[in-house]
Amino acid sequence: MVIGIIGLGNAGKPIAERLLNKGQRLKVYDLNPAPMADLAKLGATKTHSAREVVADITLVVLPSSIEVKSAAFGDDGFLAGTKPDDVLVDLSGTDPNFARELEQECARRKVYFLGATLHAAGAPAFTIPKGLLSVVIGGKSDALEKCLGVFKNLCQKIICVPEPWMPKAMKIAVIMFAATSSIVCAEVFTWLTAQGIDPKLFSRLLQTTGSGESAARVEDFLKRGKSYGGALSNSYKDTRQALETAAALELPLPLMNTVNQLQEMARAQGLTRLNTPAAIGKLYEILTAIDLSDATVESERVFPEPHEPEVIYLGDL
């Protein structure tokens, strides 16, 4: 079996490297020739278009719906390269509505379509080579079965849900929680610091009183000086997708609108490349003139030891 990979950026290239290390035959494509050349040295086959890279199973690993749409359609698009019973797996930052559109296009061509998202507690360059990540993947059970071997070589957990668009919606929901948590922590830390209370003492209080979930959120914020988690630019993109979906549903999201406004302010301060907690912490320092630099800890995040891949089914497949 040959695997095609479209998109060799922060996630796509380490995915390709890990699969090559597992003995997988790969074809690869990216607009940038440099990562293709690197992977060719490891045994991958370079291609010249998204259409040419399509294989038995094709992984699309691009930043957003904009890039996926550009790669999908047209004479050289990956849809033009598919044949019946191929499997297309979209691991990109695609919004739920475009995932539905891709599913319809694939169904018209009798191609299996799976929507998927990667979840890791750290930067892709660190977690993917070690297999320290999970994938949430949605679609028909027979298509899922065809891909399990590939994802067992890549991930610790393969979490299967019924519909291809569901992983996209749930990944955005995860980001909604995380972005809101960062803002709450920054505001609480600022309020405590202004009164002369060390937020690290507050963290110990939460741990002592058994408030486990709140303590974990606060501890993550204290570790914001490390490069864990996604950049503010990614969190902003997902928040915008959440609000656009809500607008289409005529659903008010007052809290997420406030989150988005604060993200806009952080972007205006040039903080987009920082991880989200670090960016929001810095923004609150700018807004309040309260120094939060002491409200950090330097301890390293403990990653779980690799284990045999686990397949989990949620919902009725």
NORCOR-V120426 format. One line per field, one symbol per residue. ss: DSSP state (a for helix, b for strand, c for the rest). phi: phi as a letter, one per 20 degrees, with the letter a starting at -180 (. if undefined). burial: 1 if it has 24 or more other ideal C-beta (glycine too) atoms within 12 Angstrom, else 0. Layout:
ss: ???
phi: ???
burial: ???
//
This chain:
ss: cbbbbbcccccaaaaaaaaaacccbbbbbcccaaaaaaaaacccbbcccaaaacccbbbbccccaaaaaaaacccccaaaacccccbbbbcccccaaaaaaaaaaaaacccbbbbbbbbccccaaaaaaacccbbbbbccaaaaaaaaaaaaccccbbbbbccccaaaaaaaaaaaaaaaaaaaaaaaaaaaaaccccaaaaaaaaaacccaaaaaaaaaaaccccccccbaaaaaaaaaaaaaaaaacccccaaaaaaaaaaaaaaaccccccbaaaaaaaaaaaaacccccccccccccccccccccbbbbcccc
phi: .dddcdocegdffffffffffenfecdcbbfefffffffffeofefcdafffegcgccddccfbgfffffeednfdffffeecgmfdddeefeefgffffffgfffffeldfccebcecberfgfeffgemebdcdccqffffgffdgfffffdcecdddcfcfefgffffffffgffffgfffffffffffffendfgfffgfffffenegffffffffffeffeeemefggfffgfffffffffffeldfcfffffgfffffffffemdfeffggfffgffffffdmdedffeccdfffeeffgbggddcddnee
burial: 00111111111111111111010101111110001100100101111011111111111111111011111100001110110001111111111111111110110010111111111111110011111111111111001101110111111111111011111111111111111111111111110110000011011001000000000011111111111111111111111111111100000010010011011011100011011111111111100001010011000010000000101000000
//
